[in-house]
Amino acid sequence: MPILKHAKKKLRQDKKRTIQNKKMKAVFKKLVKTATEDKKPASVSRAFSALDKAVKKNILNKNKASRMKASLAKHAISNKPSKTADQNKAETKPKKAAKPAKAVKATKKKTTSTKKNTK
C-alpha cells in the first residue's frame, strides 16, 4: 500500500481507469464478435467505431485495430450474396462497336557513324 499522499491518489485514479478500460474493452470485443457472426454492414460499422474509440483511449494499439478492421472487412465482403445470371444480364450495358485499330507506323533507325573521315 502506498504511504505518500500523491501515491494514494494515483492508486485511486488507476483503479477508476482500470474499471473504465475493462468496460471499453468488453464493449469492443462484444461488437467485434457480433460483427464476425452477423457480417452485416451495420454491425461491422459499429465494431469499426468501437475499435477506433479504443485506439483513441490507448486501450488498443492502432496497428492491431487496423488489422482487426481489415479482417472484419474481409469477412463482410465474402458474405455478400453473389449475383445470379439473370441479375448479371439485366445489369450489363450494351457493348459499343469496337473502333478500328490505328495503323502503327514503322520507324527506321537512323544509323550514324561515330568516325569521321578527315583527309
Helices and strands as residue ranges (DSSP letters): H 5-38, H 41-56, H 62-78, H 85-91
